[in-house]
Amino acid sequence: MFYGIYLAGIIFWILRGIGGGFGTLLNYMDGFTGMFVLVPCVLILFCTQSFKAFGRAFLFAFGKRDGSVVSYRESLLAVKMVMGISGLFGFLGFLIGMSSSIRSMEDLSSIESLGWLTLDLSVAIISLVYPLLICIILLPVCFMLKKHLTNNL
């Protein structure tokens, strides 16, 4: 129940936005960047046949705890895998954005170029927002699974 309240609070925070008005955060979200992070996570779950274990982790978070220790260990590995892959691809997106920004600059010694580089940095950081959101959502599930596994060993 606590995880459900936590998840609802995160979704409300995302929809409400940091500034207080609806849409303030969503205006700065980039669908292409989101897909750049989410698609590899889904593909990894598909290729490793871990969808069922990943779904079981959420069932565990919402109170269904009648599985075996092996199934919970698989769920924990699936959750960790999604967190790791999202972080990797978010960081990769950040590096791609920054490298293309630096390559497009003609003269990095001028103040104007540094100003544009700073603005490009703020846009490139959006690539890191998606893995952060994924980790914020999955970290409590990971901790619950770890605690359950250590208590049952």
C-alpha angles and dihedrals in degrees: 000000000000091000090052091053090046092050093047089051092052092048090048090049091051093048094042094047132216095275095058101249125099112263099018093116096033091058088067097045116105117211094202092054090047090054090047087061101034101045095061090049092053092044092051091050090048096046094047092042090235100135092103093049091047092051090047089058090061092046087053090050090054094051109272102128107159099111131108125262090251092055091050090049089053090049091051091051091049091051092047090048093054091047092049096046092047090050092048095050093042090054090045090053090049091051093047091050094048095044092051089048093051092045091052092054114098100194120018094185097073123089091232092057091050089051091053090046090054091051091048089050091057090052093046090053088067086077088064094050094072096055088046091055091047091051092047089054097042102038096079090049089051092051092047092051092047091050092048092049094049091048092051097048 
